Amino acid sequence: MKVDVKYANEGIVDRAAQMWRSRLITDVDDHGKMLHLENTEVSRTIFPQEFLLLLEKSGAFEFVGWWNNWNMAEPIEVAKVINRPITLIRRL
């Protein structure tokens, strides 16, 4: 079996609303049986300062930190390239 996955950020849909279009394309060769899957999605980007403000205003959570690539030994602040970040918050 061979699986080929491609992700493409297709660009901005609405700058003011921070909406982006992306596409996920998956091609599967299951021992000669071919399957092609495609998904296009519009999603909203939430920037770090917005997220921190949301936590502050909610009063229900405390920001603990964020790390790169699900690696608790690599805080975002020292990461050379950010990939698959994780955010940790604590319920108050």
mmCIF file as gemmi writes it, N, C-alpha and C atoms, coordinates in Angstrom:
data_model
loop_
_atom_site.group_PDB
_atom_site.id
_atom_site.type_symbol
_atom_site.label_atom_id
_atom_site.label_alt_id
_atom_site.label_comp_id
_atom_site.label_asym_id
_atom_site.label_entity_id
_atom_site.label_seq_id
_atom_site.pdbx_PDB_ins_code
_atom_site.Cartn_x
_atom_site.Cartn_y
_atom_site.Cartn_z
_atom_site.occupancy
_atom_site.B_iso_or_equiv
_atom_site.pdbx_formal_charge
_atom_site.auth_seq_id
_atom_site.auth_asym_id
_atom_site.pdbx_PDB_model_num
ATOM 1 N N . MET Axp A 1 ? 0.848 -1.168 0 1 0 ? 1 A 1
ATOM 2 C CA . MET Axp A 1 ? 0 0 0 1 0 ? 1 A 1
ATOM 3 C C . MET Axp A 1 ? 0.898 1.237 0 1 0 ? 1 A 1
ATOM 4 N N . LYS Axp A 2 ? 0.485 2.221 -0.797 1 0 ? 2 A 1
ATOM 5 C CA . LYS Axp A 2 ? 1.204 3.485 -0.856 1 0 ? 2 A 1
ATOM 6 C C . LYS Axp A 2 ? 0.19 4.612 -0.681 1 0 ? 2 A 1
ATOM 7 N N . VAL Axp A 3 ? 0.529 5.563 0.201 1 0 ? 3 A 1
ATOM 8 C CA . VAL Axp A 3 ? -0.339 6.71 0.458 1 0 ? 3 A 1
ATOM 9 C C . VAL Axp A 3 ? 0.474 7.972 0.227 1 0 ? 3 A 1
ATOM 10 N N . ASP Axp A 4 ? -0.052 8.856 -0.608 1 0 ? 4 A 1
ATOM 11 C CA . ASP Axp A 4 ? 0.6 10.13 -0.898 1 0 ? 4 A 1
ATOM 12 C C . ASP Axp A 4 ? -0.354 11.244 -0.468 1 0 ? 4 A 1
ATOM 13 N N . VAL Axp A 5 ? 0.11 12.114 0.437 1 0 ? 5 A 1
ATOM 14 C CA . VAL Axp A 5 ? -0.73 13.187 0.964 1 0 ? 5 A 1
ATOM 15 C C . VAL Axp A 5 ? -0.066 14.521 0.673 1 0 ? 5 A 1
ATOM 16 N N . LYS Axp A 6 ? -0.85 15.463 0.166 1 0 ? 6 A 1
ATOM 17 C CA . LYS Axp A 6 ? -0.358 16.808 -0.115 1 0 ? 6 A 1
ATOM 18 C C . LYS Axp A 6 ? -1.288 17.812 0.549 1 0 ? 6 A 1
ATOM 19 N N . TYR Axp A 7 ? -0.688 18.845 1.145 1 0 ? 7 A 1
ATOM 20 C CA . TYR Axp A 7 ? -1.441 19.928 1.758 1 0 ? 7 A 1
ATOM 21 C C . TYR Axp A 7 ? -1.026 21.22 1.074 1 0 ? 7 A 1
ATOM 22 N N . ALA Axp A 8 ? -1.993 22.041 0.726 1 0 ? 8 A 1
ATOM 23 C CA . ALA Axp A 8 ? -1.684 23.326 0.095 1 0 ? 8 A 1
ATOM 24 C C . ALA Axp A 8 ? -2.537 24.421 0.714 1 0 ? 8 A 1
ATOM 25 N N . ASN Axp A 9 ? -1.879 25.506 1.108 1 0 ? 9 A 1
ATOM 26 C CA . ASN Axp A 9 ? -2.589 26.693 1.551 1 0 ? 9 A 1
ATOM 27 C C . ASN Axp A 9 ? -2.893 27.48 0.287 1 0 ? 9 A 1
ATOM 28 N N . GLU Axp A 10 ? -4.165 27.604 -0.059 1 0 ? 10 A 1
ATOM 29 C CA . GLU Axp A 10 ? -4.541 28.241 -1.312 1 0 ? 10 A 1
ATOM 30 C C . GLU Axp A 10 ? -4.733 29.747 -1.185 1 0 ? 10 A 1
ATOM 31 N N . GLY Axp A 11 ? -4.614 30.278 0.017 1 0 ? 11 A 1
ATOM 32 C CA . GLY Axp A 11 ? -4.627 31.724 0.159 1 0 ? 11 A 1
ATOM 33 C C . GLY Axp A 11 ? -5.779 32.289 0.956 1 0 ? 11 A 1
ATOM 34 N N . ILE Axp A 12 ? -5.783 33.59 1.012 1 0 ? 12 A 1
ATOM 35 C CA . ILE Axp A 12 ? -6.719 34.351 1.83 1 0 ? 12 A 1
ATOM 36 C C . ILE Axp A 12 ? -8.087 34.431 1.146 1 0 ? 12 A 1
ATOM 37 N N . VAL Axp A 13 ? -9.117 34.186 1.929 1 0 ? 13 A 1
ATOM 38 C CA . VAL Axp A 13 ? -10.491 34.337 1.46 1 0 ? 13 A 1
ATOM 39 C C . VAL Axp A 13 ? -11.033 35.697 1.901 1 0 ? 13 A 1
ATOM 40 N N . ASP Axp A 14 ? -10.742 36.064 3.166 1 0 ? 14 A 1
ATOM 41 C CA . ASP Axp A 14 ? -11.221 37.324 3.731 1 0 ? 14 A 1
ATOM 42 C C . ASP Axp A 14 ? -10.202 37.801 4.763 1 0 ? 14 A 1
ATOM 43 N N . ARG Axp A 15 ? -9.459 38.841 4.433 1 0 ? 15 A 1
ATOM 44 C CA . ARG Axp A 15 ? -8.4 39.345 5.329 1 0 ? 15 A 1
ATOM 45 C C . ARG Axp A 15 ? -8.955 39.816 6.666 1 0 ? 15 A 1
ATOM 46 N N . ALA Axp A 16 ? -10.025 40.582 6.64 1 0 ? 16 A 1
ATOM 47 C CA . ALA Axp A 16 ? -10.579 41.145 7.874 1 0 ? 16 A 1
ATOM 48 C C . ALA Axp A 16 ? -11.074 40.055 8.823 1 0 ? 16 A 1
ATOM 49 N N . ALA Axp A 17 ? -11.638 39.013 8.286 1 0 ? 17 A 1
ATOM 50 C CA . ALA Axp A 17 ? -12.141 37.91 9.104 1 0 ? 17 A 1
ATOM 51 C C . ALA Axp A 17 ? -11.085 36.84 9.346 1 0 ? 17 A 1
ATOM 52 N N . GLN Axp A 18 ? -9.88 37.016 8.765 1 0 ? 18 A 1
ATOM 53 C CA . GLN Axp A 18 ? -8.766 36.078 8.895 1 0 ? 18 A 1
ATOM 54 C C . GLN Axp A 18 ? -9.139 34.674 8.411 1 0 ? 18 A 1
ATOM 55 N N . MET Axp A 19 ? -9.81 34.615 7.27 1 0 ? 19 A 1
ATOM 56 C CA . MET Axp A 19 ? -10.258 33.343 6.704 1 0 ? 19 A 1
ATOM 57 C C . MET Axp A 19 ? -9.32 32.922 5.57 1 0 ? 19 A 1
ATOM 58 N N . TRP Axp A 20 ? -8.93 31.63 5.6 1 0 ? 20 A 1
ATOM 59 C CA . TRP Axp A 20 ? -7.995 31.058 4.63 1 0 ? 20 A 1
ATOM 60 C C . TRP Axp A 20 ? -8.599 29.82 3.995 1 0 ? 20 A 1
ATOM 61 N N . ARG Axp A 21 ? -8.213 29.54 2.772 1 0 ? 21 A 1
ATOM 62 C CA . ARG Axp A 21 ? -8.649 28.321 2.085 1 0 ? 21 A 1
ATOM 63 C C . ARG Axp A 21 ? -7.448 27.386 1.981 1 0 ? 21 A 1
ATOM 64 N N . SER Axp A 22 ? -7.675 26.142 2.313 1 0 ? 22 A 1
ATOM 65 C CA . SER Axp A 22 ? -6.617 25.138 2.179 1 0 ? 22 A 1
ATOM 66 C C . SER Axp A 22 ? -7.192 23.888 1.533 1 0 ? 22 A 1
ATOM 67 N N . ARG Axp A 23 ? -6.303 23.073 0.996 1 0 ? 23 A 1
ATOM 68 C CA . ARG Axp A 23 ? -6.724 21.848 0.31 1 0 ? 23 A 1
ATOM 69 C C . ARG Axp A 23 ? -5.86 20.686 0.772 1 0 ? 23 A 1
ATOM 70 N N . LEU Axp A 24 ? -6.495 19.544 1.015 1 0 ? 24 A 1
ATOM 71 C CA . LEU Axp A 24 ? -5.806 18.313 1.365 1 0 ? 24 A 1
ATOM 72 C C . LEU Axp A 24 ? -6.119 17.29 0.277 1 0 ? 24 A 1
ATOM 73 N N . ILE Axp A 25 ? -5.077 16.746 -0.324 1 0 ? 25 A 1
ATOM 74 C CA . ILE Axp A 25 ? -5.232 15.777 -1.404 1 0 ? 25 A 1
ATOM 75 C C . ILE Axp A 25 ? -4.554 14.48 -0.98 1 0 ? 25 A 1
ATOM 76 N N . THR Axp A 26 ? -5.293 13.382 -1.032 1 0 ? 26 A 1
ATOM 77 C CA . THR Axp A 26 ? -4.759 12.075 -0.656 1 0 ? 26 A 1
ATOM 78 C C . THR Axp A 26 ? -4.973 11.1 -1.806 1 0 ? 26 A 1
ATOM 79 N N . ASP Axp A 27 ? -3.886 10.455 -2.223 1 0 ? 27 A 1
ATOM 80 C CA . ASP Axp A 27 ? -3.951 9.408 -3.236 1 0 ? 27 A 1
ATOM 81 C C . ASP Axp A 27 ? -3.483 8.111 -2.595 1 0 ? 27 A 1
ATOM 82 N N . VAL Axp A 28 ? -4.31 7.086 -2.712 1 0 ? 28 A 1
ATOM 83 C CA . VAL Axp A 28 ? -4.005 5.787 -2.117 1 0 ? 28 A 1
ATOM 84 C C . VAL Axp A 28 ? -3.912 4.743 -3.223 1 0 ? 28 A 1
ATOM 85 N N . ASP Axp A 29 ? -2.83 3.977 -3.202 1 0 ? 29 A 1
ATOM 86 C CA . ASP Axp A 29 ? -2.676 2.813 -4.077 1 0 ? 29 A 1
ATOM 87 C C . ASP Axp A 29 ? -2.697 1.596 -3.163 1 0 ? 29 A 1
ATOM 88 N N . ASP Axp A 30 ? -3.855 0.969 -3.057 1 0 ? 30 A 1
ATOM 89 C CA . ASP Axp A 30 ? -4.03 -0.195 -2.202 1 0 ? 30 A 1
ATOM 90 C C . ASP Axp A 30 ? -3.875 -1.456 -3.043 1 0 ? 30 A 1
ATOM 91 N N . HIS Axp A 31 ? -2.614 -1.794 -3.32 1 0 ? 31 A 1
ATOM 92 C CA . HIS Axp A 31 ? -2.259 -2.973 -4.117 1 0 ? 31 A 1
ATOM 93 C C . HIS Axp A 31 ? -2.977 -2.963 -5.473 1 0 ? 31 A 1
ATOM 94 N N . GLY Axp A 32 ? -2.931 -1.816 -6.141 1 0 ? 32 A 1
ATOM 95 C CA . GLY Axp A 32 ? -3.519 -1.675 -7.47 1 0 ? 32 A 1
ATOM 96 C C . GLY Axp A 32 ? -4.888 -1.028 -7.479 1 0 ? 32 A 1
ATOM 97 N N . LYS Axp A 33 ? -5.572 -1.01 -6.349 1 0 ? 33 A 1
ATOM 98 C CA . LYS Axp A 33 ? -6.864 -0.33 -6.26 1 0 ? 33 A 1
ATOM 99 C C . LYS Axp A 33 ? -6.579 1.127 -5.885 1 0 ? 33 A 1
ATOM 100 N N . MET Axp A 34 ? -6.911 2.048 -6.795 1 0 ? 34 A 1
ATOM 101 C CA . MET Axp A 34 ? -6.593 3.459 -6.62 1 0 ? 34 A 1
ATOM 102 C C . MET Axp A 34 ? -7.766 4.204 -5.984 1 0 ? 34 A 1
ATOM 103 N N . LEU Axp A 35 ? -7.424 5.105 -5.077 1 0 ? 35 A 1
ATOM 104 C CA . LEU Axp A 35 ? -8.425 5.934 -4.42 1 0 ? 35 A 1
ATOM 105 C C . LEU Axp A 35 ? -7.878 7.349 -4.339 1 0 ? 35 A 1
ATOM 106 N N . HIS Axp A 36 ? -8.678 8.319 -4.775 1 0 ? 36 A 1
ATOM 107 C CA . HIS Axp A 36 ? -8.282 9.728 -4.751 1 0 ? 36 A 1
ATOM 108 C C . HIS Axp A 36 ? -9.283 10.482 -3.881 1 0 ? 36 A 1
ATOM 109 N N . LEU Axp A 37 ? -8.78 11.153 -2.848 1 0 ? 37 A 1
ATOM 110 C CA . LEU Axp A 37 ? -9.625 11.936 -1.946 1 0 ? 37 A 1
ATOM 111 C C . LEU Axp A 37 ? -9.141 13.37 -1.943 1 0 ? 37 A 1
ATOM 112 N N . GLU Axp A 38 ? -10.071 14.305 -1.982 1 0 ? 38 A 1
ATOM 113 C CA . GLU Axp A 38 ? -9.714 15.716 -1.987 1 0 ? 38 A 1
ATOM 114 C C . GLU Axp A 38 ? -10.671 16.472 -1.079 1 0 ? 38 A 1
ATOM 115 N N . ASN Axp A 39 ? -10.116 17.374 -0.289 1 0 ? 39 A 1
ATOM 116 C CA . ASN Axp A 39 ? -10.941 18.185 0.591 1 0 ? 39 A 1
ATOM 117 C C . ASN Axp A 39 ? -10.45 19.626 0.548 1 0 ? 39 A 1
ATOM 118 N N . THR Axp A 40 ? -11.371 20.546 0.328 1 0 ? 40 A 1
ATOM 119 C CA . THR Axp A 40 ? -11.061 21.968 0.387 1 0 ? 40 A 1
ATOM 120 C C . THR Axp A 40 ? -11.827 22.536 1.565 1 0 ? 40 A 1
ATOM 121 N N . GLU Axp A 41 ? -11.135 23.37 2.348 1 0 ? 41 A 1
ATOM 122 C CA . GLU Axp A 41 ? -11.72 23.877 3.578 1 0 ? 41 A 1
ATOM 123 C C . GLU Axp A 41 ? -11.396 25.353 3.751 1 0 ? 41 A 1
ATOM 124 N N . VAL Axp A 42 ? -12.347 26.086 4.274 1 0 ? 42 A 1
ATOM 125 C CA . VAL Axp A 42 ? -12.11 27.479 4.657 1 0 ? 42 A 1
ATOM 126 C C . VAL Axp A 42 ? -12.117 27.502 6.176 1 0 ? 42 A 1
ATOM 127 N N . SER Axp A 43 ? -11.058 28.053 6.749 1 0 ? 43 A 1
ATOM 128 C CA . SER Axp A 43 ? -10.962 28.106 8.205 1 0 ? 43 A 1
ATOM 129 C C . SER Axp A 43 ? -10.457 29.473 8.648 1 0 ? 43 A 1
ATOM 130 N N . ARG Axp A 44 ? -10.648 29.755 9.913 1 0 ? 44 A 1
ATOM 131 C CA . ARG Axp A 44 ? -10.234 31.036 10.477 1 0 ? 44 A 1
ATOM 132 C C . ARG Axp A 44 ? -8.944 30.843 11.248 1 0 ? 44 A 1
ATOM 133 N N . THR Axp A 45 ? -8.017 31.74 11.034 1 0 ? 45 A 1
ATOM 134 C CA . THR Axp A 45 ? -6.767 31.737 11.771 1 0 ? 45 A 1
ATOM 135 C C . THR Axp A 45 ? -6.926 32.586 13.022 1 0 ? 45 A 1
ATOM 136 N N . ILE Axp A 46 ? -6.518 32.033 14.138 1 0 ? 46 A 1
ATOM 137 C CA . ILE Axp A 46 ? -6.51 32.789 15.391 1 0 ? 46 A 1
ATOM 138 C C . ILE Axp A 46 ? -5.051 33.02 15.746 1 0 ? 46 A 1
ATOM 139 N N . PHE Axp A 47 ? -4.661 34.273 15.824 1 0 ? 47 A 1
ATOM 140 C CA . PHE Axp A 47 ? -3.277 34.608 16.111 1 0 ? 47 A 1
ATOM 141 C C . PHE Axp A 47 ? -3.002 34.498 17.609 1 0 ? 47 A 1
ATOM 142 N N . PRO Axp A 48 ? -1.747 34.261 17.994 1 0 ? 48 A 1
ATOM 143 C CA . PRO Axp A 48 ? -1.413 34.038 19.403 1 0 ? 48 A 1
ATOM 144 C C . PRO Axp A 48 ? -1.907 35.132 20.345 1 0 ? 48 A 1
ATOM 145 N N . GLN Axp A 49 ? -1.758 36.397 19.964 1 0 ? 49 A 1
ATOM 146 C CA . GLN Axp A 49 ? -2.189 37.469 20.855 1 0 ? 49 A 1
ATOM 147 C C . GLN Axp A 49 ? -3.703 37.449 21.059 1 0 ? 49 A 1
ATOM 148 N N . GLU Axp A 50 ? -4.464 37.034 20.052 1 0 ? 50 A 1
ATOM 149 C CA . GLU Axp A 50 ? -5.916 36.922 20.198 1 0 ? 50 A 1
ATOM 150 C C . GLU Axp A 50 ? -6.271 35.801 21.174 1 0 ? 50 A 1
ATOM 151 N N . PHE Axp A 51 ? -5.555 34.684 21.047 1 0 ? 51 A 1
ATOM 152 C CA . PHE Axp A 51 ? -5.8 33.547 21.924 1 0 ? 51 A 1
ATOM 153 C C . PHE Axp A 51 ? -5.51 33.917 23.379 1 0 ? 51 A 1
ATOM 154 N N . LEU Axp A 52 ? -4.398 34.595 23.621 1 0 ? 52 A 1
ATOM 155 C CA . LEU Axp A 52 ? -4.037 35.001 24.98 1 0 ? 52 A 1
ATOM 156 C C . LEU Axp A 52 ? -5.062 35.976 25.555 1 0 ? 52 A 1
ATOM 157 N N . LEU Axp A 53 ? -5.56 36.889 24.729 1 0 ? 53 A 1
ATOM 158 C CA . LEU Axp A 53 ? -6.584 37.832 25.168 1 0 ? 53 A 1
ATOM 159 C C . LEU Axp A 53 ? -7.884 37.101 25.516 1 0 ? 53 A 1
ATOM 160 N N . LEU Axp A 54 ? -8.253 36.112 24.704 1 0 ? 54 A 1
ATOM 161 C CA . LEU Axp A 54 ? -9.438 35.308 24.971 1 0 ? 54 A 1
ATOM 162 C C . LEU Axp A 54 ? -9.324 34.612 26.331 1 0 ? 54 A 1
ATOM 163 N N . LEU Axp A 55 ? -8.158 34.011 26.595 1 0 ? 55 A 1
ATOM 164 C CA . LEU Axp A 55 ? -7.956 33.348 27.889 1 0 ? 55 A 1
ATOM 165 C C . LEU Axp A 55 ? -8.075 34.345 29.038 1 0 ? 55 A 1
ATOM 166 N N . GLU Axp A 56 ? -7.44 35.493 28.868 1 0 ? 56 A 1
ATOM 167 C CA . GLU Axp A 56 ? -7.464 36.521 29.907 1 0 ? 56 A 1
ATOM 168 C C . GLU Axp A 56 ? -8.888 36.983 30.188 1 0 ? 56 A 1
ATOM 169 N N . LYS Axp A 57 ? -9.649 37.247 29.13 1 0 ? 57 A 1
ATOM 170 C CA . LYS Axp A 57 ? -11.016 37.757 29.287 1 0 ? 57 A 1
ATOM 171 C C . LYS Axp A 57 ? -11.967 36.693 29.835 1 0 ? 57 A 1
ATOM 172 N N . SER Axp A 58 ? -11.704 35.422 29.532 1 0 ? 58 A 1
ATOM 173 C CA . SER Axp A 58 ? -12.608 34.362 29.997 1 0 ? 58 A 1
ATOM 174 C C . SER Axp A 58 ? -12.542 34.196 31.509 1 0 ? 58 A 1
ATOM 175 N N . GLY Axp A 59 ? -11.345 34.393 32.08 1 0 ? 59 A 1
ATOM 176 C CA . GLY Axp A 59 ? -11.178 34.213 33.517 1 0 ? 59 A 1
ATOM 177 C C . GLY Axp A 59 ? -11.26 32.767 33.959 1 0 ? 59 A 1
ATOM 178 N N . ALA Axp A 60 ? -11.42 31.849 33.025 1 0 ? 60 A 1
ATOM 179 C CA . ALA Axp A 60 ? -11.583 30.44 33.372 1 0 ? 60 A 1
ATOM 180 C C . ALA Axp A 60 ? -10.31 29.622 33.172 1 0 ? 60 A 1
ATOM 181 N N . PHE Axp A 61 ? -9.342 30.18 32.439 1 0 ? 61 A 1
ATOM 182 C CA . PHE Axp A 61 ? -8.133 29.426 32.125 1 0 ? 61 A 1
ATOM 183 C C . PHE Axp A 61 ? -6.885 30.271 32.324 1 0 ? 61 A 1
ATOM 184 N N . GLU Axp A 62 ? -5.794 29.588 32.593 1 0 ? 62 A 1
ATOM 185 C CA . GLU Axp A 62 ? -4.487 30.217 32.716 1 0 ? 62 A 1
ATOM 186 C C . GLU Axp A 62 ? -3.589 29.666 31.607 1 0 ? 62 A 1
ATOM 187 N N . PHE Axp A 63 ? -2.892 30.532 30.923 1 0 ? 63 A 1
ATOM 188 C CA . PHE Axp A 63 ? -1.935 30.125 29.893 1 0 ? 63 A 1
ATOM 189 C C . PHE Axp A 63 ? -0.679 29.574 30.577 1 0 ? 63 A 1
ATOM 190 N N . VAL Axp A 64 ? -0.274 28.36 30.202 1 0 ? 64 A 1
ATOM 191 C CA . VAL Axp A 64 ? 0.927 27.741 30.773 1 0 ? 64 A 1
ATOM 192 C C . VAL Axp A 64 ? 2.105 27.919 29.822 1 0 ? 64 A 1
ATOM 193 N N . GLY Axp A 65 ? 1.884 27.647 28.52 1 0 ? 65 A 1
ATOM 194 C CA . GLY Axp A 65 ? 2.95 27.819 27.543 1 0 ? 65 A 1
ATOM 195 C C . GLY Axp A 65 ? 2.617 27.129 26.243 1 0 ? 65 A 1
ATOM 196 N N . TRP Axp A 66 ? 3.519 27.318 25.263 1 0 ? 66 A 1
ATOM 197 C CA . TRP Axp A 66 ? 3.365 26.602 23.997 1 0 ? 66 A 1
ATOM 198 C C . TRP Axp A 66 ? 4.712 26.079 23.55 1 0 ? 66 A 1
ATOM 199 N N . TRP Axp A 67 ? 4.645 24.932 22.902 1 0 ? 67 A 1
ATOM 200 C CA . TRP Axp A 67 ? 5.85 24.214 22.504 1 0 ? 67 A 1
ATOM 201 C C . TRP Axp A 67 ? 5.758 23.801 21.047 1 0 ? 67 A 1
ATOM 202 N N . ASN Axp A 68 ? 6.911 23.52 20.48 1 0 ? 68 A 1
ATOM 203 C CA . ASN Axp A 68 ? 6.997 23.179 19.069 1 0 ? 68 A 1
ATOM 204 C C . ASN Axp A 68 ? 6.985 21.666 18.869 1 0 ? 68 A 1
ATOM 205 N N . ASN Axp A 69 ? 6.267 21.244 17.843 1 0 ? 69 A 1
ATOM 206 C CA . ASN Axp A 69 ? 6.27 19.853 17.387 1 0 ? 69 A 1
ATOM 207 C C . ASN Axp A 69 ? 5.942 18.872 18.513 1 0 ? 69 A 1
ATOM 208 N N . TRP Axp A 70 ? 5.056 19.26 19.404 1 0 ? 70 A 1
ATOM 209 C CA . TRP Axp A 70 ? 4.633 18.44 20.542 1 0 ? 70 A 1
ATOM 210 C C . TRP Axp A 70 ? 5.814 18.025 21.408 1 0 ? 70 A 1
ATOM 211 N N . ASN Axp A 71 ? 6.861 18.834 21.419 1 0 ? 71 A 1
ATOM 212 C CA . ASN Axp A 71 ? 8.085 18.541 22.16 1 0 ? 71 A 1
ATOM 213 C C . ASN Axp A 71 ? 8.186 19.521 23.32 1 0 ? 71 A 1
ATOM 214 N N . MET Axp A 72 ? 7.95 19.037 24.54 1 0 ? 72 A 1
ATOM 215 C CA . MET Axp A 72 ? 7.952 19.902 25.72 1 0 ? 72 A 1
ATOM 216 C C . MET Axp A 72 ? 9.344 20.44 26.048 1 0 ? 72 A 1
ATOM 217 N N . ALA Axp A 73 ? 10.375 19.966 25.366 1 0 ? 73 A 1
ATOM 218 C CA . ALA Axp A 73 ? 11.736 20.475 25.551 1 0 ? 73 A 1
ATOM 219 C C . ALA Axp A 73 ? 12.055 21.598 24.556 1 0 ? 73 A 1
ATOM 220 N N . GLU Axp A 74 ? 11.091 21.928 23.674 1 0 ? 74 A 1
ATOM 221 C CA . GLU Axp A 74 ? 11.327 22.968 22.666 1 0 ? 74 A 1
ATOM 222 C C . GLU Axp A 74 ? 10.217 24.017 22.697 1 0 ? 74 A 1
ATOM 223 N N . PRO Axp A 75 ? 10.348 24.996 23.595 1 0 ? 75 A 1
ATOM 224 C CA . PRO Axp A 75 ? 9.34 26.064 23.625 1 0 ? 75 A 1
ATOM 225 C C . PRO Axp A 75 ? 9.32 26.828 22.296 1 0 ? 75 A 1
ATOM 226 N N . ILE Axp A 76 ? 8.156 27.337 21.931 1 0 ? 76 A 1
ATOM 227 C CA . ILE Axp A 76 ? 7.993 28.091 20.683 1 0 ? 76 A 1
ATOM 228 C C . ILE Axp A 76 ? 9.002 29.234 20.594 1 0 ? 76 A 1
ATOM 229 N N . GLU Axp A 77 ? 9.289 29.855 21.739 1 0 ? 77 A 1
ATOM 230 C CA . GLU Axp A 77 ? 10.175 31.02 21.744 1 0 ? 77 A 1
ATOM 231 C C . GLU Axp A 77 ? 11.577 30.718 21.201 1 0 ? 77 A 1
ATOM 232 N N . VAL Axp A 78 ? 12.021 29.469 21.252 1 0 ? 78 A 1
ATOM 233 C CA . VAL Axp A 78 ? 13.37 29.129 20.771 1 0 ? 78 A 1
ATOM 234 C C . VAL Axp A 78 ? 13.355 28.31 19.486 1 0 ? 78 A 1
ATOM 235 N N . ALA Axp A 79 ? 12.178 27.991 18.975 1 0 ? 79 A 1
ATOM 236 C CA . ALA Axp A 79 ? 12.07 27.167 17.767 1 0 ? 79 A 1
ATOM 237 C C . ALA Axp A 79 ? 12.546 27.934 16.543 1 0 ? 79 A 1
ATOM 238 N N . LYS Axp A 80 ? 13.349 27.271 15.72 1 0 ? 80 A 1
ATOM 239 C CA . LYS Axp A 80 ? 13.81 27.882 14.468 1 0 ? 80 A 1
ATOM 240 C C . LYS Axp A 80 ? 12.703 27.847 13.416 1 0 ? 80 A 1
ATOM 241 N N . VAL Axp A 81 ? 11.974 26.739 13.36 1 0 ? 81 A 1
ATOM 242 C CA . VAL Axp A 81 ? 10.831 26.576 12.457 1 0 ? 81 A 1
ATOM 243 C C . VAL Axp A 81 ? 9.684 26.024 13.301 1 0 ? 81 A 1
ATOM 244 N N . ILE Axp A 82 ? 8.535 26.645 13.212 1 0 ? 82 A 1
ATOM 245 C CA . ILE Axp A 82 ? 7.387 26.179 13.995 1 0 ? 82 A 1
ATOM 246 C C . ILE Axp A 82 ? 6.605 25.16 13.173 1 0 ? 82 A 1
ATOM 247 N N . ASN Axp A 83 ? 6.421 23.969 13.78 1 0 ? 83 A 1
ATOM 248 C CA . ASN Axp A 83 ? 5.729 22.877 13.121 1 0 ? 83 A 1
ATOM 249 C C . ASN Axp A 83 ? 4.898 22.131 14.166 1 0 ? 83 A 1
ATOM 250 N N . ARG Axp A 84 ? 3.622 21.982 13.933 1 0 ? 84 A 1
ATOM 251 C CA . ARG Axp A 84 ? 2.703 21.283 14.829 1 0 ? 84 A 1
ATOM 252 C C . ARG Axp A 84 ? 2.795 21.773 16.268 1 0 ? 84 A 1
ATOM 253 N N . PRO Axp A 85 ? 2.556 23.056 16.512 1 0 ? 85 A 1
ATOM 254 C CA . PRO Axp A 85 ? 2.667 23.574 17.874 1 0 ? 85 A 1
ATOM 255 C C . PRO Axp A 85 ? 1.569 23.029 18.793 1 0 ? 85 A 1
ATOM 256 N N . ILE Axp A 86 ? 1.881 22.98 20.063 1 0 ? 86 A 1
ATOM 257 C CA . ILE Axp A 86 ? 0.913 22.568 21.078 1 0 ? 86 A 1
ATOM 258 C C . ILE Axp A 86 ? 0.832 23.677 22.122 1 0 ? 86 A 1
ATOM 259 N N . THR Axp A 87 ? -0.379 23.95 22.597 1 0 ? 87 A 1
ATOM 260 C CA . THR Axp A 87 ? -0.611 24.97 23.617 1 0 ? 87 A 1
ATOM 261 C C . THR Axp A 87 ? -1.158 24.283 24.845 1 0 ? 87 A 1
ATOM 262 N N . LEU Axp A 88 ? -0.626 24.662 25.992 1 0 ? 88 A 1
ATOM 263 C CA . LEU Axp A 88 ? -1.084 24.093 27.26 1 0 ? 88 A 1
ATOM 264 C C . LEU Axp A 88 ? -1.731 25.2 28.092 1 0 ? 88 A 1
ATOM 265 N N . ILE Axp A 89 ? -2.985 24.945 28.499 1 0 ? 89 A 1
ATOM 266 C CA . ILE Axp A 89 ? -3.693 25.875 29.377 1 0 ? 89 A 1
ATOM 267 C C . ILE Axp A 89 ? -4.181 25.09 30.595 1 0 ? 89 A 1
ATOM 268 N N . ARG Axp A 90 ? -4.431 25.822 31.676 1 0 ? 90 A 1
ATOM 269 C CA . ARG Axp A 90 ? -4.884 25.201 32.925 1 0 ? 90 A 1
ATOM 270 C C . ARG Axp A 90 ? -6.212 25.827 33.321 1 0 ? 90 A 1
ATOM 271 N N . ARG Axp A 91 ? -7.166 24.973 33.684 1 0 ? 91 A 1
ATOM 272 C CA . ARG Axp A 91 ? -8.458 25.475 34.163 1 0 ? 91 A 1
ATOM 273 C C . ARG Axp A 91 ? -8.274 26.064 35.555 1 0 ? 91 A 1
ATOM 274 N N . LEU Axp A 92 ? -8.819 27.236 35.773 1 0 ? 92 A 1
ATOM 275 C CA . LEU Axp A 92 ? -8.701 27.889 37.087 1 0 ? 92 A 1
ATOM 276 C C . LEU Axp A 92 ? -9.794 27.418 38.035 1 0 ? 92 A 1
